[in-house]
């Protein structure tokens, strides 16, 4: 009895399950989305997951950064090679073409020279004729041109395709110089220059003496600094006393001697090594007085304070009023107007001079 009841229950349950399955199948057919959701649920519930399909990726032999660097390097090499090829081509053309050859002296221009002759310049530049303009040693030619006494500085430039331009700056003379009994011109740096032909008349300078040609340029330059200071002081304030000087003796830097020439003759004036203008004013203020006192005025020493030595360089006696006076010293006040100077003996003069 019990067994029969159990079988009936089982059959009923099976029929119910079959009917439920049929209903589900009909619902799946009507809704594809529900079917897909069921599949996903089934896959989620499945303990075994399906493997994802891998997409094949092709990789290069080098990393991307390295490949980019190599590409940039190749481009640079290509550009540099092109530039080198262009440079070689231009260089060969410039150094071998006849267009860049200096054919004659007409291709060499010289400017800025009035006392330097063209022949002096061409004597130095002669070796560059029929030479390629790029092969002219500009710095060497500049130094050679500056060896010409009149040339203070020079510049040499290339003017393509086949010309040279030379610009000369000449020295400025400041005095005549007596060198080995010859009169030359001299500049502020002590450089002695030849007198330019036909242009001597335009210069009006004193003659500098006491500079032998054997002394070095540095010594002459130092002497010319003393000369420049002398001329500057004598012309200060518009006095222009330097126009009265005929020559300046620079043999002793501690005793600059200037020969002053006027209508009454020449007088050698000792001016020392400083205060040239003050001492020269003493000479200007008293020269007529000294000429009236002495029969012949040859030289005056103004190196000592409140004392003037008249004719210190004379070897002959000066006779005045029947008495031989010889050399004489006068005590004067430089700030006072000219007055009768009191003369002293030559012996006392020499003692006072060396004290």
Buried (B, 14 or more C-beta within 10 A) or exposed (E): EEEEEEEEEEEEEEEEEEEEEEEEEEEBEEEEEEBEEBEEEEEEEEEEEEEEEEEEEEEEEEEEEEEEEEEEEEEEEEEEEEEEEEEEEEEEEBEEEEEBBBEEBEBBEBEBBEBBBEEBBBEBBEEBBEBBBEEBEEEEBBEBBBEBBBBBEBBBEBEEBBBBBBBBEBBEBBBBBBBEEEEBBBBBBBBBBEBBEEEEEEEEBBBBBBBEEEEEEEBBBBBBBBBEBBBEBBBEEEBEBBEBBEBBBBEEEEBBBBBBEEEEEBBBBBBBBBEBBEBBBBBEBBBEBBBEBBEEBBBBBBBBEEBBBBBBEBEEEBEEEEEEBBBBBBEBEBEEEBEEBEBBEBEEBBEBBEE
